[in-house]
Amino acid sequence: MSQDWGPVIIAVVLFILLSPGLLFQLPARSRVVEFGNMNTSGLSILVHSIIFFAILTILVIAVGVHIHTG
């Protein structure tokens, strides 16, 4: 039986990369974009969630990334 790990791996990587304040924060507290400030706000969490969902949807459904094991 083959299992599809593509969506799981993509979701984990995107979750790590798109954590607000880790690499960038959009919108930031004092500017539009800040890099590596390790701060967050409710609005930046909402924006990063929308970006995460959009990229995940494009990669999993439109592009169809699959990683099969077994």
Secondary structure, DSSP 4 states (H G I P E B T S, - for coil): --EE-HHHHHHHHHHHHTSTTTSEESS-SSSS-EES-----HHHHHHHHHHHHHHHHIIIIII----EE-
